[in-house]
Each structure stands twice: as structure tokens, then as C-alpha cells.
Amino acid sequence: MRSLVFFVVLAFTGAACDRVDCFDDGPNESAYRDGQDSARRDNARHFEEGKAAGLALTRIDGERDGRTEGFADGFETGYGGGYGDGYGAGINDGSLDGATDPGACTAGASDGRTAGEADGYGDSYDVGYGDGNATGYDVGYGDGIATCEGPAEKRAVVEEDSEEVRVCRTRGYWSDADPNAYRSGFAEGKRLNPDYQAGYRATYPAAFAEGEDDGYDTGASDGYDDGYDDGYATSYAISYDSCFANAYAAGYDSAASSGFGSGFDAGFSAGYSAGYGDGASCQ
């Protein structure tokens, strides 16, 4: 619970806390060290709790984990080998099919034209918007400030002081907190537990061999599918990209100036509103 409180405090302290000096040779640093000490005590306690739980395991627990972990490790080993073999076969088949797909150029040309026209319009709109926004702001600011009776003055910003001691105690705690302390202790307890280890060694090898066979078959299937997809996509893309590029250029040129007017009007309106508000605030 104490750890949770520290975390909540840290999450809500805000950007101003980044400027807190926790090494001031004073109360901030003292709080930082207190946080570190608290974290170390919690780490040690969690480690011992985990170790005790590991030492309490039985031979049956070891047999169960040996079967589970042995199969998982074997599966991972077999999967890697099978995946590589399957991928090589799949990429060859996929490359051939992708290279002969007649729809690649047709799709590329259609998509390229559409994308070129959209980008041509969008880029010209952005240019118009920028010009209009700047112009509108100047006009709006002039109209807004004309409503003020006196010269504009900037409002002073007052920053609130942060709770520095609490911030530093939190930082100190999380600098030394070990979220894996319990797991480390549990692993140590299992390692030192002779009954658990005997059960683990009795089941691990056979489970590993079984997992390795299953992993190879699964890996070969997945590898073939991924290889085929990659090979197909690569070959398909060569034709698609070429036709896309040519059509994109034509589409962009056809729409290169079509958005400027609309962008200018929208930018002027937004700029005027912002400028008028800033001017009329008289700040």
C-alpha cells in the first residue's frame, strides 16, 4: 500500500516537480534517502516472502513445472528451426505469384492518381491557410485592441510551490524499488528446494522433446505462410510502386493549386478570431 501511495503522489505532482532539487544537503535530500531506505526494506521483505514460497513447493510441483516449462522450452527451440525452413519455401512460391499478378499496376495507377490529387489539394490548402491565418490574426488583433481603453499589459503568472519533500521521498523510493524482488526470491527458493528439483528433473527432458517436435511443425507452417506473404508482397510492390509513382505525379500536378482559396478563407477566419480575442483581452 505504501508503494501505491508513493506512485499516486508521483503521478499527480505535475511538471513543476521536475525542477525540484532532491540533493540540496537539506530536507529534500533527507527525504530522498528515506525513500531509498524504505524501498530496500520492502525489497528484502518481498524477496524473503518469495523464497519461503519456493521452499514450500513439493516434488509434485516440480514435476508439474518440469512438464510445463520443458514443453515450452522445447517448443520454442523447435519452432525456430521449423520457421526458418518453412519461410524459405514460402518466400519462393510467393515471389513467383506476386510477380505475375496482373492487378498490381492497375491498382497502383488508381491509388496513385487519387493520392496525388489529395496531396496536391492538401498542400495548396495548407499554404493558403497559413497565409490567411497570419493576415486574419493581424486584422483581428487590430480590431480587438481598439476596444481597450488603456495600453495592453501582460498578466503576471504565479506559480504555486510544490510539495518538494514528498516528491523527493517518492523519487528516492522508486530509484531503489525492485518490482521483481518476490519473483527473484521465489526462484531462489525453488533452486534450493531438493524435492522440487528432483520432480522437475524427472519430467523436463521428455517434455522438452515433445515440445520440440510440435514446435517444428508449427513453425514450419507459420514460416511458410509468412514467407509466402512477404515474397508475394515484395514482387507485387515492384509493379504497383512504378505505376503508382507515375499516376501520383500527374494527379498532384492537376490539383496543385486547387485548395489555396479555401485554405486562405478558413485560415483568415480562424486567425481573425484568435487575433481579436488576444487584442480585446487588453493583456
Secondary structure as GFF3:
##gff-version 3
##sequence-region A 1 283
A	DSSP	alpha_helix	2	12	.	.	.	ID=ss1
A	DSSP	three_ten_helix	15	19	.	.	.	ID=ss2
A	DSSP	alpha_helix	27	55	.	.	.	ID=ss3
A	DSSP	alpha_helix	59	99	.	.	.	ID=ss4
A	DSSP	alpha_helix	103	145	.	.	.	ID=ss5
A	DSSP	alpha_helix	164	176	.	.	.	ID=ss6
A	DSSP	alpha_helix	181	191	.	.	.	ID=ss7
A	DSSP	alpha_helix	194	254	.	.	.	ID=ss8
A	DSSP	alpha_helix	260	280	.	.	.	ID=ss9
###
